[in-house]
Amino acid sequence: MSSGINLLPKQKADLEKAKILRKLKLIGGVILAFYVLFLIGLLTFSFFISSFEQEVKKELSAAENEVKKFKKIESLQLTLKGRVEAASKIVKNRVNQKELLGRIQNFVPSGLSLTGIEMAGDKVSFTGETQNLDNLGDFLDRLEKPDTGWSSIRLKSLVRNVNGLYNFVFEANPIFK
């Protein structure tokens, strides 16, 4: 009969409060443990992301340096290509001096002498002297004919010196066949 009657109701309530407090402490401890594990995981993940970011930055920097090297190489190649093209153009357009002298030598009359030749681009400048102007006129008339290999003949200067000789300079463009 005494089993159904609680003679110490206050102790039982204290015992139940203590049980509830233990359960709450246990649940709080479990939540705290999960929270600490979550923070550790979050910090580990952020460290991993940070180190991955550093690796990516290093790789990006290395790639940028490679791109700069390739840009410099490309620039040098383009410069070299331009120089090679210019050199090949010069070689292609270079006048065979021996051939030019042979062409003009056939038309030089007696009494006229050529004293110098200068080549600039596609123009050839001749200097010379003669005793009379008829020789110079005859010479220029011969050069103006279409089959001589010369075009655009221009007398640039004609001066009579103290010895009575005429000094002249004329330009002509060779026709390449």
C-alpha positions in Angstrom: 0.0 0.0 0.0 2.8 2.3 0.4 3.9 2.0 -3.1 1.4 4.4 -4.5 1.9 7.2 -2.1 4.9 9.6 -2.4 5.9 10.6 1.0 8.8 12.9 -0.4 7.2 14.8 -3.3 9.8 17.5 -3.2 12.7 15.1 -3.7 11.1 13.5 -6.7 10.6 16.9 -8.3 14.3 17.7 -7.6 15.3 14.3 -9.0 13.2 15.0 -12.2 14.7 18.5 -12.5 18.2 17.0 -12.2 17.3 14.4 -14.9 16.0 17.1 -17.2 19.1 19.2 -16.5 21.4 16.3 -17.2 19.5 15.6 -20.5 19.7 19.3 -21.4 23.5 19.4 -20.5 23.9 16.2 -22.7 22.0 17.7 -25.6 23.9 21.0 -25.2 27.2 19.2 -25.1 26.3 17.2 -28.2 25.2 20.5 -30.0 28.4 22.2 -28.8 30.5 19.2 -30.1 28.7 19.4 -33.5 29.2 23.1 -33.6 32.9 22.8 -32.8 33.3 20.0 -35.4 31.4 22.3 -37.9 33.8 25.2 -37.1 36.8 23.0 -37.5 35.5 21.7 -40.8 34.8 25.3 -41.9 38.2 26.4 -41.0 39.8 23.4 -42.7 37.8 24.1 -45.8 38.7 27.8 -45.8 42.4 26.8 -45.4 42.1 24.4 -48.3 40.4 27.1 -50.4 43.1 29.6 -49.4 45.9 27.2 -50.4 44.2 26.3 -53.6 43.8 30.0 -54.3 47.5 30.5 -53.8 48.3 27.7 -56.2 46.0 29.1 -58.8 47.6 32.5 -58.4 51.0 31.0 -58.8 49.9 29.1 -61.9 48.2 32.2 -63.3 51.4 34.3 -62.7 53.5 31.6 -64.4 51.0 31.5 -67.3 51.1 35.4 -67.6 54.9 35.3 -67.7 54.8 32.6 -70.4 52.3 34.8 -72.4 54.7 37.8 -72.0 57.6 35.7 -73.2 55.5 34.6 -76.2 54.4 38.1 -76.9 58.1 39.2 -76.9 59.0 36.3 -79.1 56.1 37.2 -81.4 57.2 40.8 -81.5 60.8 39.8 -82.4 59.5 37.4 -85.0 57.4 40.1 -86.6 60.3 42.5 -86.6 62.5 39.9 -88.1 59.9 39.0 -90.7 59.7 42.7 -91.6 63.4 42.9 -91.9 63.6 39.7 -94.0 60.9 41.1 -96.3 62.7 44.4 -96.6 66.0 42.6 -97.4 64.4 40.3 -99.9 62.7 43.3 -101.6 66.1 45.1 -101.7 67.8 42.0 -103.1 64.9 41.5 -105.6 65.1 45.1 -106.8 68.9 45.4 -106.7 70.3 46.6 -109.9 73.0 44.6 -111.6 75.6 47.3 -111.8 77.7 45.4 -114.4 74.6 45.1 -116.6 73.8 48.8 -116.3 77.3 49.8 -117.3 77.1 47.4 -120.2 73.8 48.9 -121.3 75.1 52.5 -121.2 78.6 51.8 -122.6 77.1 50.9 -126.0 75.6 54.4 -126.3 78.5 56.6 -125.2 79.8 58.6 -128.2 83.5 59.5 -128.5 84.4 62.8 -126.9 82.1 62.1 -123.9 83.2 60.4 -120.7 81.3 59.2 -117.7 83.0 60.0 -114.4 80.6 58.7 -111.8 77.5 56.6 -111.2 75.2 56.7 -108.2 72.3 54.5 -107.6 69.4 55.4 -105.3 66.3 53.3 -105.3 65.2 52.8 -108.9 67.1 55.8 -110.1 70.6 55.9 -111.5 72.5 59.2 -111.6 75.4 59.6 -114.0 78.0 62.3 -113.9 80.4 63.0 -116.8 82.1 65.6 -119.0 82.2 66.4 -122.7 83.9 68.8 -125.0 80.8 69.9 -126.9 77.1 69.8 -126.3 76.4 67.9 -129.5 78.0 64.8 -128.0 75.8 65.1 -124.9 72.7 65.7 -127.0 73.5 62.7 -129.2 74.1 60.5 -126.1 70.8 61.5 -124.5 68.9 61.0 -127.8 70.3 57.5 -128.0 69.3 56.6 -124.5 65.7 57.8 -125.0 65.0 55.1 -127.6 62.6 52.4 -126.2 64.9 49.4 -126.9 67.9 50.9 -124.8 66.5 49.7 -121.4 66.3 53.2 -119.9 63.3 55.5 -119.2 62.6 58.9 -117.7 65.9 60.5 -118.6 66.3 63.9 -117.0 69.3 66.3 -117.3 69.8 67.6 -113.8 72.7 70.0 -114.3 75.0 71.2 -117.0 78.0 73.5 -116.2 80.9 74.7 -118.2 84.2 74.6 -116.3 87.3 76.8 -116.6 88.9 74.2 -119.0 86.1 74.6 -121.5 84.6 71.2 -120.8 80.9 70.7 -120.0 80.2 68.8 -116.7 76.8 67.2 -116.6 74.6 65.1 -114.3 71.5 63.2 -115.6 69.2 60.7 -114.0 67.6 57.7 -115.7 65.4 54.8 -114.6 66.6 51.3 -115.8 63.9 49.1 -117.3 64.2 45.6 -116.0 63.3 42.8 -118.3 
